[in-house]
Amino acid sequence: KGRTRRGAWEAAAAPGLLFSTRAHWAGPPEDAQRFQGHRRELVEILDAKTREKLCFLDKVEPHATIAEIKNLFTKTHPQWYPARQSLRLDPKGKSLKDEDVLQKLPVGTTATLYFRDLGAQISWVTVFLTEYAGPLFIYLLFYFRVPFIYGHKYDFTSSRHTVVHLACICHSFHYIKRLLETLFVHRFSHGTMPLRNIFKNCTYYWGFAAWMAYYINHPLYTPPTYGAQQVKLALAIFVICQLGNFSIHMALRDLRPAGSKTRKIPYPTKNPFTWLFLLVSCPNYTYEVGSWIGFAIMTQCLPVALFSLVGFTQMTIWAKGKHRSYLKEFRDYPPLRMPIIPFLL
Ligand SMILES: NC(=O)c1ccc[n+]([C@@H]2O[C@H](COP(=O)([O-])OP(=O)(O)OC[C@H]3O[C@@H](n4cnc5c(N)ncnc54)[C@H](OP(=O)(O)O)[C@@H]3O)[C@@H](O)[C@H]2O)c1
């Protein structure tokens, strides 16, 4: 009897017979399970644009993940390393997640996957470090008034206004904090992003940093209308929002065990800065915008106000997307929450 079963399994393992044999399995269920455990799946990968057949994999384990299939695909097409690949069930559909398992996907006996090239990739950490180190460095060039910016006679001179020095401390602190958070706090779920994005993002961050720094550190810069009172209020807003932003980043980090990609509903913790989670889905963005509003009030500088506005617009778009995903993913998502501004937006 045992030999017969082994015989059936060996037949099943022979290419071409896999599925017919599996379909007619009539033995005891525990053997069927063992038998299924040894079956192999067929996977074909087509180009999502041209529908050209790129690859045929004939011995894929049913419990193989999309990440493993990507690795197999790379063996025949080394130019498309896994992070560059998007595999989908539908040519225009959403990308499958790396952790999706083949046998749980709604596919027939031969799984057809559609491939799109995401373009050259760069690691998120590199992206963030480049994006954030740029503004830090650029701002300081203006603060120290290096030659060829304000004219020869101002080279390496220093502003007589306290607010200019305070602004430099706040700006530098903000970007140093972000660099350190990128290295030691955030647990990203995606390792990479398209290389072309870095040019767009750096233009935005570096360009605005240069524009703001040029005016704030200009020899003809005039301090804010309401003097020290305005600066103190602005500093308080800035500091509170920085602490809030950091607290939210720590709370998000604690939701995800190291090395995992888990996503959970964030809830307020004992730290009062996280209580904003009661009202919004992305309080880190709320605090980020608050910091820039504080900085705009402190410096009373138009480019800073514009940077705050553009940042707010971008973060609102992201917050709305994240809020929608939470509602879709978690049935018990707290109904009171708005994406970024309590009760409003
Ligand atoms: N000034 C500006 O224009 C501007 C624009 C954007 C961002 N920022 C700043 O940069 C910071 C980071 O931006 P971000 O867009 O990466 O923020 P984010 O999407 O809120 O994510 C922060 C970190 O928390 C993780 N995370 C988010 N929600 C989670 C959940 N429910 N469960 C587990 N982990 C979760 C994220 O992982 P994933 O990798 O899975 O997302 C990421 O590692 C912002 O908070 C803000 O301070 C500034």
The ligand as a Gaussian input file, in Angstrom:
#p B3LYP/6-31G(d) Opt

LIG

0 1
 N        8.159000      68.793000       5.057000
 C        7.679000      67.926000       4.205000
 O        7.353000      68.292000       3.094000
 C        7.536000      66.470000       4.591000
 C        6.911000      65.588000       3.722000
 C        6.803000      64.241000       4.077000
 C        7.310000      63.791000       5.288000
 N        7.920000      64.646000       6.130000
 C        8.450000      64.182000       7.447000
 O        9.010000      62.893000       7.337000
 C        8.351000      62.019000       8.289000
 C        8.266000      60.600000       7.738000
 O        7.423000      60.624000       6.594000
 P        6.652000      59.361000       6.078000
 O        5.797000      59.820000       4.939000
 O        7.581000      58.217000       5.880000
 O        5.711000      59.048000       7.377000
 P        4.782000      57.810000       7.674000
 O        4.280000      57.215000       6.424000
 O        3.787000      58.234000       8.681000
 O        5.757000      56.724000       8.300000
 C        6.668000      56.887000       9.318000
 C        7.181000      55.478000       9.673000
 O        6.167000      54.767000      10.391000
 C        5.794000      53.578000       9.703000
 N        4.332000      53.426000       9.836000
 C        3.374000      54.282000       9.408000
 N        2.142000      53.830000       9.736000
 C        2.328000      52.643000      10.361000
 C        1.426000      51.657000      10.931000
 N        0.104000      51.824000      10.916000
 N        1.949000      50.542000      11.504000
 C        3.301000      50.365000      11.519000
 N        4.200000      51.245000      10.999000
 C        3.722000      52.376000      10.425000
 C        6.211000      53.801000       8.265000
 O        6.451000      52.586000       7.603000
 P        6.119000      52.362000       6.027000
 O        7.440000      52.221000       5.388000
 O        5.337000      51.077000       6.032000
 O        5.313000      53.516000       5.526000
 C        7.490000      54.613000       8.451000
 O        8.564000      53.787000       8.753000
 C        6.987000      62.654000       8.530000
 O        6.397000      62.291000       9.738000
 C        7.345000      64.098000       8.482000
 O        7.869000      64.500000       9.724000
 C        8.043000      65.977000       5.794000

